[in-house]
Amino acid sequence: MKIEIDEKSGFCFGVVKAITTAEELLRSRGGAVWCLGDIVHNRVEVNRLERMGLQTVDHARLPELAGRCVLIRAHGEPPRTYALAKRYGIELADATCPVVAKLQERVRRAWEEMKGVDGQVVILGKPGHAEVVGLTGQTNEEAIVVESLSDLSRVDFERPVCLLSQTTQSLSLFNAIRDEILRRAADPATVTVHDTICRQVSNRNPHLRDFAARFDAVVFVSGSKSSNGKALYEVCREANGRSYKVEEASELRKEWFEGVGSVGVCGATSTPKWLMEEVAQAIAHF
């Protein structure tokens, strides 16, 4: 059986930065490092870092961490997190993805501009997602978060609109949202559009579609919490009906590979390369 790992799958540079920062801090501090939320939406990778000493905490525990080192992951944080850290004397190691950090600043500027013209900031994103929480925090929670065209019912089209997007959203959905806002706006000239989707993520779609189509079967490796993983897995399934999603090698099933001559292994932007390699090795033993 021929097995090939997609060379373009795996961590995006923002996740690489966060993981590298965590590993360096753990080595230099003997494991005395806390991370605000899962450092990456991949349970297996989180477990690996926790075995090295990284401790995952939520915001409610910040008061307990006075004087400690707390890592901000690639998704970023809202301004209130930085204010709390300052209040409690917490040392922050900021590993916010540079693309996300730039977007946060862009959202903040858009909000200030919209306040001046009685306008609205609209963000295409998943409500409650860590990155989106960081973005809406730039607007004093006044931004309108939309996931689909139906959510646009919450927008007042008599007023100016500034549209932006979570970095990992679908480009086609963003374009559909943009077109619908322009169509429904009382004055399209008052609509501002900023395409803030990360191309390192969105450009994987056409590549992954071609990759998945080349094999008899495809195994997509991703954490169950990864929004990016869910979207990319659907790309695989559309290109190849024999696509299967796993978090780790133990979830593989022998019957998936019966009569199969070739298997492609790929993954999300939150999937480490070593995990895809483990899955490929396990498939080889069937």
C-alpha positions as CSV (number, residue, x, y, z in Angstrom):
1,M,0.0,0.0,0.0
2,K,1.3,3.4,-1.0
3,I,1.0,6.0,1.9
4,E,1.8,9.7,1.4
5,I,1.7,12.5,3.9
6,D,0.7,15.9,2.6
7,E,3.7,18.1,2.8
8,K,1.6,21.3,3.1
9,S,-0.6,20.1,6.0
10,G,0.2,20.8,9.6
11,F,0.9,23.8,11.7
12,C,0.6,27.3,10.2
13,F,3.3,29.7,11.2
14,G,1.2,31.3,14.0
15,V,0.8,27.9,15.7
16,V,4.5,27.1,15.2
17,K,5.3,30.4,17.0
18,A,3.1,29.5,19.9
19,I,4.4,26.0,20.3
20,T,8.0,27.1,20.0
21,T,7.5,29.8,22.6
22,A,5.9,27.3,25.0
23,E,8.7,24.8,24.6
24,E,11.4,27.4,25.1
25,L,9.7,28.7,28.2
26,L,9.2,25.2,29.6
27,R,12.9,24.5,29.1
28,S,14.1,27.7,30.7
29,R,11.7,27.7,33.6
30,G,11.6,24.0,34.5
31,G,7.9,23.6,33.5
32,A,6.6,26.6,35.5
33,V,4.4,27.9,32.7
34,W,0.6,28.3,32.4
35,C,-1.3,28.7,29.2
36,L,-4.6,30.6,28.9
37,G,-6.8,28.0,27.2
38,D,-5.7,25.1,25.0
39,I,-2.5,26.2,23.2
40,V,-3.8,24.5,20.1
41,H,-7.1,22.8,19.2
42,N,-5.4,19.4,19.2
43,R,-5.8,17.2,22.3
44,V,-2.8,15.0,21.5
45,E,-0.4,18.0,21.1
46,V,-1.8,19.6,24.2
47,N,-1.2,16.4,26.2
48,R,2.4,16.3,24.9
49,L,3.1,19.8,26.2
50,E,1.4,19.2,29.5
51,R,3.7,16.2,30.0
52,M,6.5,18.7,29.6
53,G,5.0,20.8,32.4
54,L,2.6,23.2,30.6
55,Q,-0.5,23.8,32.6
56,T,-3.8,24.9,30.9
57,V,-5.9,27.3,32.8
58,D,-9.0,29.4,32.1
59,H,-9.6,33.1,32.8
60,A,-11.3,32.4,36.2
61,R,-7.9,31.3,37.5
62,L,-5.9,34.4,36.7
63,P,-6.2,35.8,40.2
64,E,-4.3,32.7,41.4
65,L,-1.4,33.2,39.1
66,A,0.1,36.4,40.5
67,G,3.8,36.6,39.7
68,R,3.6,33.6,37.4
69,C,4.3,33.3,33.7
70,V,1.2,32.9,31.5
71,L,1.3,32.2,27.8
72,I,-1.2,33.8,25.4
73,R,-1.8,31.4,22.5
74,A,-1.9,32.2,18.8
75,H,-5.6,33.0,18.9
76,G,-4.9,36.2,20.9
77,E,-6.8,37.8,23.8
78,P,-9.1,40.8,24.3
79,P,-7.8,43.9,26.1
80,R,-9.4,42.9,29.4
81,T,-7.0,40.0,29.7
82,Y,-4.0,42.2,29.5
83,A,-5.6,44.5,32.1
84,L,-6.2,41.6,34.5
85,A,-2.6,40.4,34.1
86,K,-1.3,43.8,35.0
87,R,-3.6,44.0,38.0
88,Y,-2.4,40.6,39.4
89,G,1.3,41.1,38.4
90,I,1.3,38.2,35.9
91,E,4.1,38.0,33.4
92,L,2.6,37.5,30.0
93,A,4.4,35.6,27.2
94,D,2.4,36.9,24.2
95,A,2.4,34.3,21.3
96,T,-0.5,35.9,19.5
97,C,-0.2,35.1,15.8
98,P,1.1,38.2,14.0
99,V,-1.7,38.0,11.5
100,V,-4.3,37.9,14.3
101,A,-2.5,40.8,16.2
102,K,-2.7,42.9,13.0
103,L,-6.4,42.0,12.6
104,Q,-7.1,43.0,16.2
105,E,-5.6,46.5,15.6
106,R,-7.6,46.7,12.3
107,V,-10.9,45.8,14.1
108,R,-10.2,48.4,16.9
109,R,-9.6,51.2,14.3
110,A,-12.7,50.1,12.4
111,W,-14.8,50.3,15.6
112,E,-13.5,53.8,16.3
113,E,-14.3,54.9,12.8
114,M,-17.7,53.4,12.8
115,K,-18.5,55.2,16.2
116,G,-17.9,58.5,14.4
117,V,-20.5,57.8,11.7
118,D,-23.0,55.8,13.8
119,G,-21.9,52.6,12.0
120,Q,-21.5,49.0,12.8
121,V,-18.6,46.5,12.8
122,V,-19.6,43.2,11.4
123,I,-17.2,40.2,11.8
124,L,-17.6,36.9,10.0
125,G,-16.7,34.3,12.6
126,K,-17.7,31.6,15.0
127,P,-19.2,33.1,18.2
128,G,-17.3,32.1,21.3
129,H,-14.2,31.0,19.3
130,A,-11.0,32.2,21.0
131,E,-9.9,34.4,18.1
132,V,-13.4,36.0,17.8
133,V,-13.5,36.7,21.5
134,G,-10.2,38.6,21.1
135,L,-11.6,40.5,18.1
136,T,-14.9,41.5,19.7
137,G,-13.0,42.6,22.8
138,Q,-11.4,45.4,20.6
139,T,-14.9,46.8,20.2
140,N,-16.2,46.8,23.7
141,E,-18.2,43.7,22.7
142,E,-20.2,45.9,20.2
143,A,-19.2,44.1,17.0
144,I,-21.9,42.0,15.4
145,V,-20.6,38.4,14.8
146,V,-22.2,36.5,11.9
147,E,-21.8,32.9,10.9
148,S,-24.1,32.8,8.0
149,L,-26.3,34.9,5.7
150,S,-29.2,34.4,8.0
151,D,-27.3,36.2,10.8
152,L,-27.4,39.4,8.7
153,S,-30.9,40.0,10.0
154,R,-29.1,41.6,13.0
155,V,-27.5,44.3,10.9
156,D,-29.1,47.7,10.4
157,F,-28.7,48.3,6.7
158,E,-29.7,51.9,7.0
159,R,-26.4,52.6,8.8
160,P,-22.8,52.3,7.7
161,V,-21.2,48.9,7.9
162,C,-17.5,47.7,8.1
163,L,-17.1,44.0,7.4
164,L,-14.1,42.0,8.5
165,S,-13.4,38.3,9.1
166,Q,-11.9,35.8,11.5
167,T,-8.6,34.7,9.8
168,T,-9.6,31.1,9.3
169,Q,-13.1,31.6,7.7
170,S,-14.1,30.4,4.3
171,L,-13.2,32.9,1.5
172,S,-16.3,31.9,-0.5
173,L,-18.6,32.5,2.5
174,F,-16.9,35.9,3.2
175,N,-17.6,36.9,-0.5
176,A,-21.2,35.8,-0.2
177,I,-21.6,37.8,3.0
178,R,-20.0,40.9,1.4
179,D,-22.2,40.7,-1.7
180,E,-25.4,40.3,0.4
181,I,-24.4,43.3,2.6
182,L,-23.8,45.4,-0.5
183,R,-27.1,44.3,-2.0
184,R,-29.1,45.2,1.1
185,A,-27.3,48.4,2.1
186,A,-29.4,51.5,1.8
187,D,-26.2,53.2,0.5
188,P,-23.5,50.8,-0.7
189,A,-21.0,53.6,-0.6
190,T,-21.2,53.5,3.2
191,V,-20.1,49.8,3.3
192,T,-16.4,49.2,4.0
193,V,-15.0,45.7,3.3
194,H,-11.7,44.3,4.7
195,D,-10.8,40.8,3.5
196,T,-8.8,39.6,6.6
197,I,-8.8,35.9,5.9
198,C,-5.3,34.4,6.3
199,R,-4.2,33.1,2.8
200,Q,-1.8,30.6,4.4
201,V,-5.0,28.9,5.6
202,S,-7.4,29.6,2.8
203,N,-4.9,28.6,0.1
204,R,-4.9,25.1,1.5
205,N,-8.4,24.4,0.2
206,P,-7.6,24.0,-3.5
207,H,-4.3,22.1,-2.7
208,L,-6.1,19.7,-0.3
209,R,-8.9,19.1,-2.8
210,D,-6.3,18.0,-5.4
211,F,-4.3,16.0,-2.8
212,A,-7.4,14.1,-1.6
213,A,-8.5,13.2,-5.2
214,R,-5.2,11.4,-5.9
215,F,-5.7,8.5,-3.5
216,D,-8.1,5.6,-3.0
217,A,-8.6,6.7,0.6
218,V,-7.7,9.7,2.7
219,V,-7.1,10.0,6.5
220,F,-7.5,13.5,7.9
221,V,-5.9,14.0,11.3
222,S,-7.4,16.8,13.4
223,G,-8.5,17.7,16.9
224,S,-12.2,17.6,17.5
225,K,-12.2,21.2,18.7
226,S,-10.5,22.6,15.5
227,S,-12.9,24.8,13.4
228,N,-10.2,24.8,10.7
229,G,-10.1,21.0,10.9
230,K,-13.8,20.6,10.4
231,A,-13.7,22.9,7.3
232,L,-10.7,21.2,5.7
233,Y,-12.1,17.7,6.4
234,E,-15.2,18.7,4.4
235,V,-12.9,19.7,1.5
236,C,-11.4,16.2,1.6
237,R,-14.8,14.5,1.7
238,E,-16.0,16.5,-1.3
239,A,-13.0,15.5,-3.3
240,N,-12.9,11.8,-2.0
241,G,-15.8,9.9,-0.6
242,R,-13.5,7.6,1.2
243,S,-12.1,10.2,3.6
244,Y,-11.9,9.5,7.3
245,K,-11.2,11.8,10.2
246,V,-9.2,10.8,13.3
247,E,-7.6,12.5,16.3
248,E,-4.9,9.8,16.7
249,A,-3.7,6.5,15.3
250,S,-5.8,4.4,17.8
251,E,-9.0,5.5,16.0
252,L,-8.0,3.9,12.7
253,R,-10.2,1.0,11.5
254,K,-8.8,-1.8,9.4
255,E,-11.9,-2.0,7.2
256,W,-11.2,1.5,5.9
257,F,-8.2,0.2,3.9
258,E,-9.6,-3.1,2.5
259,G,-8.9,-3.1,-1.3
260,V,-7.1,0.2,-1.0
261,G,-3.9,0.7,-3.0
262,S,-3.1,4.2,-1.9
263,V,-3.7,6.4,1.1
264,G,-3.2,10.1,1.6
265,V,-2.6,11.5,5.1
266,C,-3.3,15.2,5.8
267,G,-4.4,17.4,8.6
268,A,-5.5,20.8,9.9
269,T,-3.4,23.9,10.7
270,S,-3.5,22.7,14.3
271,T,-2.2,19.2,13.6
272,P,1.5,18.5,14.3
273,K,3.6,16.7,11.7
274,W,4.7,14.1,14.1
275,L,1.1,13.0,14.7
276,M,0.4,12.6,11.0
277,E,3.6,10.5,10.8
278,E,2.4,8.3,13.6
279,V,-0.9,7.8,11.8
280,A,0.9,7.0,8.5
281,Q,3.0,4.4,10.3
282,A,0.0,2.8,11.9
283,I,-1.8,2.5,8.5
284,A,1.3,0.8,7.1
285,H,0.8,-2.1,9.6
286,F,-2.8,-2.9,8.5
